[in-house]
Amino acid sequence: MKKLIIIFFILFVGFQVNAQNKKWTLQECVVYALENNISIKQSELDVLSTDIEKRDAIGNFLPSINANAGVSENTGLSFDPTTNNASTTTFLSANGGINIGYTLFDGLRNIRQVQRAKISRLASEYRLDKMKDDISLFVANGYLQALLNKANLAAVLAQNEVTKEQISRTQNLVDAGVLPKGDLLEIQATDASEMQRIAVAENSVRISLVSLAQLLLIKEYETFDIADDDYNIIDGGMAEKPVDELINAAKENRNEVKIAKANLELAEKDVQIAKGALLPTISANFGYNTRYSDAGIDALPFNEQLYINDGVGYGLSLSVPILNGFSAKNNVSRNKINLERTQFQLEQAELDLESNVYQAYVDAKGALASYEAALKALESQTLAYEYARNRYDVGLTNAFDFSQSKFRLDNATIEVNRSKYDYIFKLKVLELYFGVPATELKF
């Protein structure tokens, strides 16, 4: 028994440690967000609501069937429901029936309602897809920000290791009388400054991880961490495509335009439904009823009375709208105005999408140019730093000039990291506009 308890304890602790040491990949973060985000769940409920709307519309094609039954006891002067004769007595009576109604024609409104329900579901699906794209992009941005902060921290730590090596070497040279003590103080001041930058960088990493965890609705955000992968720039030629091609693809694939088009179709159906109220309505009805009473000495048995006293009624009814306070006509006018409004909204959605795609295109081009310039600057600063370091090692430059060269190299490294992840993110935005699903983005 003790062995089983020990084994269970070891497995449990191992599971806990593994859970705490888990490092999330970008793909895992996106999938988790799509499964747990509250806004996405609300959009999924909107889709389910449209299914109910469709069932309501289909239900309008079914007949209405209602059954009724009643029983009563009468004392004193009453009318026998089976003979309609007045009598002073106490008797029990019962009645029942069933009525069926069916709308034969209602200005095609039922058909339009079914068509509208189908379009409404499509619109909800488009909104759900857009929400997923937006959440995926938010997660990717937060993830890349955390990666950027980690890369910056790693760069500062690496440079500080070099600084500590220089402190040790300079201390030996000062002790040997080769360098003045001021050079040692300068390097130590650089070390203190870098330690401060390390603290800031560590705080930035922690904040970005907490922000990402909160975006994912992960409660254990204190132990949340991401995989330290070095994401490369994967460009399938997206930035080289003509901007017109990107805009046309976005208009065809993006949910913003699909939603606006669906809203326009809904508005058109609403106008048709409103116009249907101006047409006559033709309905059919059928009714069956029967009754029973125990009044009188020679009252027939219950079953016989139900058979003898039953009756059937059926017919057609026509309702023609003539004057209803202009409500039907006003409803048509309101829906026509809404139709015109949705037409403008579609035009605006297309213009906004075109503007956004063009802006994303320019941003991606600019981010690439910035990244390439940062790489060249880093290359130059690396050469300058190596030159300054060699001169410092032989005593041809002072510690201040060497520290300045090292500081410029640190900044160049951080700028490469920033411009790299900025370009990756803006490239992915461009791919989304081109129609690449958020879950298929490659990093």
C-alpha positions as CSV (number, residue, x, y, z in Angstrom):
1,M,0.0,0.0,0.0
2,K,2.8,2.4,0.9
3,K,4.5,1.6,-2.4
4,L,1.3,2.5,-4.3
5,I,1.0,5.8,-2.4
6,I,4.6,6.7,-3.2
7,I,4.2,5.8,-6.9
8,F,1.0,7.9,-7.0
9,F,2.7,10.8,-5.3
10,I,5.7,10.7,-7.7
11,L,3.4,10.6,-10.7
12,F,1.3,13.4,-9.4
13,V,4.3,15.6,-8.6
14,G,5.8,14.8,-12.0
15,F,2.6,15.8,-13.7
16,Q,2.5,19.1,-11.8
17,V,6.1,19.9,-12.7
18,N,5.5,19.1,-16.3
19,A,2.4,21.3,-16.4
20,Q,4.3,24.2,-14.8
21,N,7.2,23.7,-17.2
22,K,5.0,23.6,-20.3
23,K,6.0,26.1,-22.9
24,W,3.3,27.0,-25.3
25,T,3.8,27.2,-29.1
26,L,2.2,29.8,-31.2
27,Q,-0.1,27.2,-32.8
28,E,-1.2,25.9,-29.4
29,C,-2.0,29.5,-28.2
30,V,-4.1,30.2,-31.3
31,V,-6.0,26.9,-31.0
32,Y,-6.6,27.4,-27.3
33,A,-7.9,30.9,-27.9
34,L,-10.2,29.7,-30.6
35,E,-11.7,27.1,-28.3
36,N,-12.0,29.2,-25.2
37,N,-12.3,32.9,-26.1
38,I,-15.6,34.4,-24.8
39,S,-16.2,36.5,-27.8
40,I,-15.9,33.5,-30.1
41,K,-18.3,31.5,-27.8
42,Q,-20.8,34.4,-28.1
43,S,-20.5,34.4,-31.9
44,E,-21.1,30.6,-31.9
45,L,-24.3,31.2,-29.9
46,D,-25.4,33.8,-32.5
47,V,-25.0,31.0,-35.1
48,L,-27.2,28.7,-33.0
49,S,-29.8,31.4,-32.7
50,T,-30.1,31.6,-36.5
51,D,-30.9,27.9,-36.5
52,I,-33.9,28.7,-34.3
53,E,-34.9,31.5,-36.6
54,K,-34.8,29.0,-39.5
55,R,-37.0,26.5,-37.6
56,D,-39.5,29.3,-36.9
57,A,-39.6,30.2,-40.6
58,I,-40.2,26.5,-41.6
59,G,-42.8,26.2,-38.8
60,N,-44.9,28.8,-40.6
61,F,-45.6,26.3,-43.4
62,L,-47.1,23.8,-41.0
63,P,-50.8,23.9,-40.1
64,S,-51.9,25.1,-36.7
65,I,-53.7,22.4,-34.7
66,N,-55.4,23.1,-31.4
67,A,-57.6,20.8,-29.3
68,N,-60.0,21.8,-26.6
69,A,-62.1,20.1,-23.9
70,G,-64.3,21.2,-21.1
71,V,-66.5,19.8,-18.4
72,S,-69.0,21.6,-16.1
73,E,-71.9,20.9,-13.7
74,N,-74.9,23.1,-13.7
75,T,-77.6,23.5,-11.0
76,G,-80.9,25.4,-11.4
77,L,-82.4,26.7,-14.6
78,S,-79.9,25.9,-17.3
79,F,-79.8,25.0,-21.0
80,D,-79.0,21.5,-21.9
81,P,-76.1,21.8,-24.4
82,T,-77.2,18.7,-26.3
83,T,-80.9,19.7,-26.7
84,N,-80.7,23.4,-26.1
85,N,-83.8,23.1,-23.9
86,A,-84.2,24.9,-20.6
87,S,-84.6,22.9,-17.5
88,T,-84.4,23.3,-13.7
89,T,-82.2,20.4,-12.6
90,T,-78.6,19.5,-11.9
91,F,-76.7,17.9,-14.7
92,L,-73.1,17.3,-15.9
93,S,-72.0,18.3,-19.4
94,A,-68.8,18.0,-21.4
95,N,-67.6,19.2,-24.7
96,G,-64.5,18.8,-26.9
97,G,-63.1,19.6,-30.3
98,I,-60.2,20.1,-32.5
99,N,-59.4,23.0,-34.9
100,I,-57.0,23.1,-37.8
101,G,-55.9,26.2,-39.6
102,Y,-53.6,26.6,-42.6
103,T,-52.4,29.7,-44.4
104,L,-52.7,29.1,-48.2
105,F,-51.2,32.5,-49.2
106,D,-49.7,35.3,-47.2
107,G,-48.0,37.4,-49.8
108,L,-45.1,34.9,-50.0
109,R,-43.9,36.1,-46.6
110,N,-43.4,32.6,-45.3
111,I,-41.1,31.8,-48.2
112,R,-39.2,35.0,-47.8
113,Q,-38.8,34.3,-44.0
114,V,-37.1,30.9,-44.8
115,Q,-34.8,32.6,-47.4
116,R,-34.0,35.3,-44.8
117,A,-33.2,32.8,-42.2
118,K,-30.6,31.1,-44.5
119,I,-28.9,34.4,-45.2
120,S,-29.0,35.3,-41.5
121,R,-27.1,32.1,-40.7
122,L,-24.5,32.8,-43.4
123,A,-24.0,36.3,-41.9
124,S,-23.5,34.8,-38.5
125,E,-21.0,32.4,-39.8
126,Y,-19.1,35.2,-41.5
127,R,-19.1,37.2,-38.2
128,L,-17.8,34.1,-36.4
129,D,-15.0,33.6,-38.9
130,K,-14.1,37.2,-38.7
131,M,-14.0,37.0,-34.9
132,K,-11.7,34.0,-35.2
133,D,-9.4,35.8,-37.5
134,D,-9.3,38.8,-35.2
135,I,-8.6,36.7,-32.1
136,S,-5.9,34.8,-33.9
137,L,-4.2,38.0,-35.0
138,F,-4.4,39.4,-31.4
139,V,-2.8,36.2,-30.1
140,A,-0.1,36.2,-32.8
141,N,0.7,39.8,-32.0
142,G,0.9,39.1,-28.3
143,Y,3.0,36.0,-28.9
144,L,5.5,37.9,-31.1
145,Q,5.7,40.7,-28.6
146,A,6.7,38.2,-25.9
147,L,9.2,36.7,-28.3
148,L,10.6,40.1,-29.1
149,N,11.0,40.9,-25.4
150,K,12.7,37.5,-24.8
151,A,15.1,38.1,-27.7
152,N,15.9,41.6,-26.3
153,L,16.6,40.1,-22.9
154,A,18.8,37.4,-24.4
155,A,20.8,40.1,-26.3
156,V,21.3,42.3,-23.2
157,L,22.3,39.2,-21.1
158,A,24.8,38.2,-23.8
159,Q,26.3,41.6,-24.0
160,N,26.5,41.8,-20.2
161,E,28.6,38.6,-20.1
162,V,31.0,40.4,-22.4
163,T,31.1,43.4,-20.1
164,K,31.8,41.2,-17.1
165,E,34.7,39.6,-19.0
166,Q,36.0,43.1,-19.8
167,I,35.8,44.0,-16.1
168,S,37.9,41.1,-15.1
169,R,40.4,41.8,-17.9
170,T,40.5,45.5,-17.1
171,Q,41.0,44.8,-13.4
172,N,44.1,42.8,-14.2
173,L,45.4,45.5,-16.5
174,V,44.8,48.2,-13.8
175,D,46.5,46.1,-11.2
176,A,49.4,45.7,-13.5
177,G,49.6,49.5,-14.1
178,V,48.8,49.2,-17.8
179,L,45.5,51.0,-17.6
180,P,44.3,53.8,-15.4
181,K,41.6,53.0,-12.7
182,G,39.2,55.3,-14.6
183,D,38.9,52.7,-17.3
184,L,37.8,50.1,-14.7
185,L,35.3,52.5,-13.3
186,E,33.9,53.2,-16.7
187,I,33.4,49.5,-17.5
188,Q,31.8,49.0,-14.1
189,A,29.4,51.8,-14.8
190,T,28.6,50.1,-18.0
191,D,27.9,46.9,-16.1
192,A,25.6,48.7,-13.7
193,S,23.7,50.3,-16.6
194,E,23.3,46.9,-18.3
195,M,22.0,45.3,-15.1
196,Q,19.4,48.0,-15.0
197,R,18.5,47.3,-18.6
198,I,18.3,43.6,-17.8
199,A,15.8,44.3,-15.0
200,V,13.7,46.3,-17.4
201,A,13.9,43.6,-20.0
202,E,12.9,40.9,-17.6
203,N,9.9,43.0,-16.5
204,S,8.9,43.5,-20.1
205,V,9.1,39.7,-20.7
206,R,6.9,39.0,-17.6
207,I,4.3,41.6,-18.5
208,S,4.0,40.4,-22.1
209,L,3.6,36.8,-20.9
210,V,1.0,37.8,-18.4
211,S,-0.9,39.8,-21.1
212,L,-0.8,36.9,-23.5
213,A,-2.0,34.5,-20.7
214,Q,-4.9,36.8,-19.9
215,L,-5.8,37.1,-23.6
216,L,-6.0,33.3,-23.6
217,L,-8.0,33.3,-20.4
218,I,-5.4,31.2,-18.6
219,K,-5.7,31.6,-14.9
220,E,-2.3,30.2,-14.0
221,Y,-0.6,33.1,-15.7
222,E,2.3,33.3,-13.2
223,T,3.7,30.0,-14.5
224,F,2.7,30.7,-18.1
225,D,5.6,30.6,-20.6
226,I,6.1,30.3,-24.4
227,A,8.5,28.2,-26.4
228,D,11.8,30.0,-27.1
229,D,11.7,29.2,-30.8
230,D,13.5,31.5,-33.2
231,Y,10.7,32.3,-35.7
232,N,12.0,32.9,-39.2
233,I,10.6,35.2,-41.8
234,I,8.5,33.0,-44.1
235,D,7.4,35.0,-47.2
236,G,5.7,33.1,-49.9
237,G,6.1,36.1,-52.2
238,M,3.2,37.9,-50.6
239,A,4.9,41.2,-50.3
240,E,5.9,41.0,-54.0
241,K,2.4,40.6,-55.3
242,P,0.8,43.7,-57.0
243,V,-1.3,45.6,-54.5
244,D,-4.4,45.4,-56.9
245,E,-4.2,41.6,-56.7
246,L,-4.1,41.7,-52.9
247,I,-7.1,44.1,-52.9
248,N,-9.2,41.9,-55.2
249,A,-8.4,38.8,-53.2
250,A,-9.4,40.6,-50.0
251,K,-12.7,41.7,-51.5
252,E,-13.4,38.1,-52.5
253,N,-12.2,36.4,-49.3
254,R,-12.5,38.8,-46.4
255,N,-15.4,38.5,-44.0
256,E,-15.9,42.2,-43.7
257,V,-17.2,42.4,-47.2
258,K,-19.1,39.1,-46.9
259,I,-20.9,40.4,-43.8
260,A,-21.8,43.6,-45.6
261,K,-23.2,41.7,-48.6
262,A,-25.2,39.4,-46.4
263,N,-26.6,42.4,-44.6
264,L,-27.6,43.8,-47.9
265,E,-29.4,40.6,-48.9
266,L,-31.2,40.6,-45.5
267,A,-32.4,44.1,-46.1
268,E,-33.7,43.1,-49.5
269,K,-35.6,40.2,-48.0
270,D,-37.0,42.5,-45.3
271,V,-38.4,44.8,-48.0
272,Q,-40.0,41.8,-49.8
273,I,-41.5,40.6,-46.5
274,A,-42.9,44.0,-45.7
275,K,-44.4,44.3,-49.2
276,G,-46.1,40.9,-48.6
277,A,-48.2,42.5,-45.9
278,L,-49.9,44.6,-48.6
279,L,-51.3,41.5,-50.3
280,P,-54.4,39.5,-49.4
281,T,-54.1,36.5,-47.0
282,I,-56.0,33.3,-47.8
283,S,-56.5,30.8,-45.0
284,A,-58.3,27.4,-44.7
285,N,-59.8,26.1,-41.6
286,F,-61.3,22.8,-40.4
287,G,-63.1,22.1,-37.1
288,Y,-64.6,19.1,-35.3
289,N,-66.5,19.3,-32.1
290,T,-68.9,17.1,-29.9
291,R,-70.7,17.3,-26.6
292,Y,-72.2,15.3,-23.8
293,S,-74.8,15.9,-21.1
294,D,-76.5,13.7,-18.4
295,A,-79.5,15.9,-18.2
296,G,-82.9,14.1,-18.4
297,I,-84.1,10.7,-17.3
298,D,-83.4,9.1,-20.7
299,A,-79.9,10.5,-21.2
300,L,-78.0,8.4,-23.8
301,P,-74.7,6.8,-22.9
302,F,-71.5,8.8,-23.1
303,N,-70.1,7.2,-26.3
304,E,-73.4,7.4,-28.1
305,Q,-73.8,11.1,-27.3
306,L,-70.3,11.9,-28.6
307,Y,-71.2,10.2,-31.9
308,I,-74.7,11.8,-32.2
309,N,-73.8,15.3,-31.1
310,D,-70.6,15.8,-33.1
311,G,-70.2,18.3,-35.9
312,V,-67.7,19.4,-38.5
313,G,-67.0,22.8,-39.9
314,Y,-64.6,23.9,-42.6
315,G,-64.1,26.9,-44.9
316,L,-61.8,29.5,-46.4
317,S,-61.2,33.0,-45.3
318,L,-59.8,36.0,-47.2
319,S,-58.3,39.0,-45.5
320,V,-57.6,42.1,-47.7
321,P,-55.6,44.9,-46.1
322,I,-57.4,48.2,-46.9
323,L,-56.6,50.7,-44.2
324,N,-54.4,50.0,-41.2
325,G,-53.2,53.4,-40.2
326,F,-50.5,53.3,-42.9
327,S,-48.5,50.8,-40.7
328,A,-47.9,48.3,-43.6
329,K,-46.8,51.0,-46.0
330,N,-44.7,52.7,-43.4
331,N,-43.0,49.4,-42.7
332,V,-42.2,49.1,-46.4
333,S,-40.7,52.6,-46.4
334,R,-38.6,51.9,-43.3
335,N,-37.2,48.8,-44.8
336,K,-36.4,50.5,-48.1
337,I,-34.5,53.2,-46.2
338,N,-32.6,50.4,-44.3
339,L,-31.9,48.7,-47.7
340,E,-30.3,51.9,-49.0
341,R,-28.3,52.3,-45.8
342,T,-26.9,48.8,-46.1
343,Q,-26.0,49.5,-49.7
344,F,-23.9,52.5,-48.5
345,Q,-22.4,50.2,-45.7
346,L,-21.3,47.7,-48.4
347,E,-19.7,50.4,-50.4
348,Q,-18.0,51.8,-47.3
349,A,-16.8,48.3,-46.3
350,E,-15.2,47.8,-49.7
351,L,-13.6,51.2,-49.5
352,D,-12.3,50.5,-45.9
353,L,-11.0,47.1,-46.9
354,E,-9.2,48.6,-49.9
355,S,-7.7,51.2,-47.7
356,N,-6.7,48.7,-45.0
357,V,-5.1,46.3,-47.5
358,Y,-3.2,49.2,-49.1
359,Q,-2.0,50.3,-45.7
360,A,-1.0,46.8,-44.8
361,Y,0.9,46.5,-48.0
362,V,2.7,49.7,-47.4
363,D,3.4,48.8,-43.8
364,A,4.8,45.4,-44.8
365,K,7.1,47.0,-47.4
366,G,8.2,49.6,-44.9
367,A,8.8,46.9,-42.2
368,L,10.9,44.9,-44.7
369,A,13.0,48.0,-45.6
370,S,13.4,48.7,-41.9
371,Y,14.5,45.2,-41.1
372,E,17.0,45.1,-44.0
373,A,18.4,48.5,-42.8
374,A,18.6,47.2,-39.3
375,L,20.6,44.2,-40.4
376,K,23.1,46.4,-42.3
377,A,23.4,48.7,-39.3
378,L,24.0,45.7,-37.0
379,E,26.7,44.4,-39.4
380,S,28.4,47.8,-39.3
381,Q,28.1,48.2,-35.6
382,T,29.5,44.7,-35.1
383,L,32.6,45.6,-37.1
384,A,32.9,48.9,-35.3
385,Y,32.6,47.1,-32.0
386,E,35.2,44.6,-32.9
387,Y,37.5,47.4,-34.0
388,A,36.9,49.3,-30.8
389,R,37.5,46.2,-28.7
390,N,40.8,45.4,-30.4
391,R,42.0,49.0,-29.9
392,Y,40.9,48.9,-26.3
393,D,42.7,45.6,-25.7
394,V,46.0,47.2,-26.8
395,G,45.3,50.5,-25.0
396,L,44.7,52.6,-28.1
397,T,41.3,53.8,-26.9
398,N,39.7,54.5,-23.6
399,A,37.0,52.7,-21.7
400,F,34.4,55.4,-22.4
401,D,34.8,55.2,-26.2
402,F,34.7,51.4,-26.0
403,S,31.5,51.5,-23.9
404,Q,29.9,53.8,-26.4
405,S,30.7,51.4,-29.2
406,K,29.3,48.5,-27.2
407,F,26.1,50.5,-26.3
408,R,25.5,51.2,-30.0
409,L,25.9,47.5,-30.8
410,D,23.3,46.6,-28.1
411,N,20.9,49.1,-29.6
412,A,21.5,47.7,-33.1
413,T,20.8,44.2,-31.9
414,I,17.6,45.2,-30.2
415,E,16.5,47.1,-33.4
416,V,17.1,44.0,-35.5
417,N,14.9,42.0,-33.1
418,R,12.1,44.7,-33.2
419,S,12.1,45.2,-36.9
420,K,12.2,41.4,-37.5
421,Y,9.1,40.6,-35.5
422,D,7.4,43.7,-36.7
423,Y,7.9,42.6,-40.3
424,I,6.7,39.0,-39.5
425,F,3.5,40.3,-37.9
426,K,2.8,42.8,-40.8
427,L,3.5,40.1,-43.3
428,K,0.9,37.8,-41.6
429,V,-1.6,40.6,-41.7
430,L,-1.1,40.8,-45.4
431,E,-1.6,37.1,-45.8
432,L,-4.8,37.2,-43.8
433,Y,-6.1,39.9,-46.2
434,F,-5.1,37.7,-49.1
435,G,-7.3,34.9,-47.8
436,V,-4.9,32.7,-45.9
437,P,-6.9,31.2,-42.9
438,A,-5.5,32.3,-39.5
439,T,-4.9,28.7,-38.5
440,E,-2.7,28.1,-41.6
441,L,-0.4,31.0,-41.2
442,K,3.2,29.9,-41.2
443,F,5.9,31.3,-39.0
